[in-house]
């Protein structure tokens, strides 16, 4: 957080809005700065910019705007219309990827060989054998 010499304060980076304060407004300012512990700073910066643009840079206004912006962001996240459509099934097409049937044949042959030989398809530890 960068401070300004005449009592203004900046919440975020160089492009963040500045709220000019006097001695009485410093308490409101710290209330706004303290909200960074509960709300995303980007939303607080947007609320400060909007409050300044509307000419009502008070703690109460910034709080209400921040809460509204956060609620809108959460609603967009929960909105199924904004979610990308999930594919119906996974398909992988590439010249280096063999068809699934090839792998199925490989696993079937391997299982048959191990069954005929009476061996395990992979090494099993004593601990795994004694597990229920």
C-alpha positions in Angstrom: 0.0 0.0 0.0 1.4 3.3 -1.0 0.6 6.5 1.0 0.3 10.0 -0.5 1.7 13.1 1.3 -1.6 15.0 1.5 -3.6 12.3 3.3 -4.7 10.4 0.2 -4.4 6.6 0.2 -4.0 4.0 -2.6 -5.4 0.5 -2.0 -3.6 -1.4 -4.8 -1.2 -0.7 -7.6 -0.2 2.4 -9.5 -3.5 2.6 -11.3 -5.7 2.2 -8.2 -8.1 5.0 -7.2 -7.0 7.5 -4.6 -9.3 8.6 -1.8 -8.4 12.1 -0.5 -9.0 12.3 3.2 -8.7 14.9 6.0 -8.3 14.0 9.6 -12.0 13.1 10.0 -11.9 10.9 7.0 -8.9 8.8 8.0 -11.1 6.5 10.1 -13.3 5.8 7.1 -10.2 5.2 5.0 -8.8 2.6 7.3 -12.2 0.9 7.3 -12.0 0.6 3.6 -8.4 -0.6 3.8 -9.4 -3.1 6.4 -11.9 -4.7 4.0 -9.0 -6.0 2.0 -8.9 -8.8 4.6 -12.5 -9.9 3.7 -12.9 -9.0 0.1 -10.8 -9.2 -3.1 -8.7 -6.1 -3.5 -9.7 -5.8 -7.1 -13.4 -5.5 -6.1 -12.5 -2.9 -3.5 -10.5 -0.9 -6.0 -13.5 -1.1 -8.4 -15.9 0.1 -5.7 -13.6 3.0 -4.8 -13.3 4.1 -8.4 -17.1 3.9 -8.8 -17.7 5.8 -5.5 -15.3 8.5 -6.7 -17.0 8.7 -10.1 -20.4 9.1 -8.4 -19.0 11.8 -6.1 -19.8 9.8 -2.9 -16.5 8.5 -1.6 -17.7 7.4 1.8 -16.9 4.2 3.7 -20.6 3.2 3.6 -20.8 3.6 -0.1 -17.6 1.7 -0.8 -18.8 -1.1 1.5 -22.1 -1.4 -0.3 -20.5 -1.2 -3.7 -17.9 -3.8 -2.7 -20.5 -6.2 -1.4 -22.6 -5.8 -4.6 -19.6 -6.4 -6.8 -18.7 -9.5 -4.9 -22.2 -10.8 -5.0 -22.4 -10.2 -8.8 -19.1 -12.0 -9.2 -20.3 -15.0 -7.2 -23.5 -15.1 -9.1 -21.6 -15.2 -12.4 -19.6 -18.1 -11.1 -22.7 -20.1 -10.1 -24.6 -19.3 -13.3 -24.7 -22.4 -15.4 -25.1 -20.3 -18.6 -21.6 -18.9 -18.1 -19.9 -22.3 -17.6 -18.3 -23.9 -20.7 -20.2 -26.9 -22.0 -18.6 -30.1 -20.8 -17.9 -32.7 -23.4 -20.2 -35.7 -23.4 -17.3 -38.1 -23.4 -13.5 -37.9 -23.6 -12.1 -38.5 -27.1 -8.5 -38.5 -27.9 -7.5 -38.3 -31.5 -3.9 -38.1 -32.4 -1.7 -40.1 -34.8 0.5 -41.2 -31.9 -2.4 -42.5 -29.8 -3.5 -46.1 -30.7 -7.1 -47.1 -30.7 -8.6 -48.3 -27.4 -9.2 -51.8 -28.9 -5.4 -52.2 -29.2 -4.9 -51.6 -25.5 -7.8 -53.8 -24.6 -6.2 -56.7 -26.6 -2.9 -56.0 -24.9 -4.4 -56.2 -21.4 -6.4 -59.3 -22.2 -3.4 -61.1 -23.6 -1.3 -60.1 -20.6 -4.0 -61.3 -18.1 -4.3 -64.6 -20.0 -0.5 -65.2 -19.9 -0.3 -64.5 -16.2 -3.3 -66.7 -15.5 -1.9 -69.6 -17.5 1.5 -69.2 -15.8 0.0 -68.7 -12.4 2.0 -65.5 -11.8 1.0 -62.1 -10.7 0.8 -59.4 -13.4 2.7 -57.0 -11.2 4.9 -57.6 -8.1 2.9 -57.9 -4.9 4.5 -57.2 -1.5 3.8 -59.3 1.6 2.0 -56.4 3.1 -0.5 -56.3 0.2 -1.0 -60.1 0.3 -1.9 -60.0 4.0 -4.2 -57.1 3.7 -7.9 -58.0 3.9 
